[in-house]
Amino acid sequence: MSAISEAAHDEDESLACESEKCHWRHLLTDQMRETLQDANFSAGLATLIIGFWLNCAIIMSEKLRSEKCYRNLLNYTIAATVRRAVPVVCIGYSNLTCDFFGFVDTFIAVYELESLTQVCIERLIYALYIYKGWINPDWHNKLFVSISLFLAFLYSTLPLLGYGSYGKDFDCMNCTFDILLPTKAAYKLIVIVIFVLKNLKPTVVITFSLNFTRWLEVNKIKVNNKNEIVFTLSICIVVLVNIVFWFPIFLVRASVVMAQIVHSNTEMIWSPCFVMWAISMHWISPAVAMIGLIWYNPRVRAKMTNLVSLRPIDSDEPTPPPTPAQPAQDTTPPPAQDTKAIKTN
């Protein structure tokens, strides 16, 4: 028993030391951290349930799975679900290094955001190809996944190579890309560029792609596929929810970066309650976005509600073959008989 007690005591001391190393340890109280941890755990559990349900519905639907747009959507929903599931599954992850979990969180976070960006780019390319009358090639999906994986690996590996670092987040519990700028000017510029590319570049690309796609669908494409329009509007809802829910935490991080650039300090201008609210909003965003997608998209909603049912639904029913044309019936009236000739006979 004494050995177990000593091990537990050593673990508590190590966690206390890690908390002392956190730059933001005076921002939130212990009670606020516990409340935030419980809220994030509940949000992660809700995202895990909804995301697992949604992903299974798309994968098990042969019709939805065969469409490129839904296969691209799976990259985003799976990444968002896995990222929120990591703290739920790994309850005792604090005893591992901050670099490891910072790398994992950054990799999945970048892949999640870039996958959503690629979904919007795919909408634009599809609409543009339809408008031009071109054939949409099949290799686009592989290209989208490759770009997302490359950017996720690039952004998550740079801190391990000395271009930035991983550190405790505002809650002093999770590890993420550290926004505390280095002292050297060259490294400071690199961290600022990484921060801008990670946050602002996808937002600009997403906004431009969806706006141009909707303009093509409304004004240029004469024969529109109803299912494609519904999917585009569904993605608009997902993007709108994510931008609204991501903006508070981006505002907090951007203000800290700007304070270091302008005033050379890390003074926090936001209240602890606002920081807690911003972190919670960011963590619950995928669940709310998926709910919006399910609410607006009738094909996804029908498949999810009938996931365990054997009754066929519209999204799974095969497209009926065209009805063969029936031979035209001869409606010409018979020639009139000569009544005089009949009487003579």
Summary of the structure (lengths in Angstrom):
residues: 345
radius of gyration: 28.6
end to end distance: 128.3
largest distance: 132.4
contacts: 984
relative contact order: 0.12
helix: 72%
strand: 2%
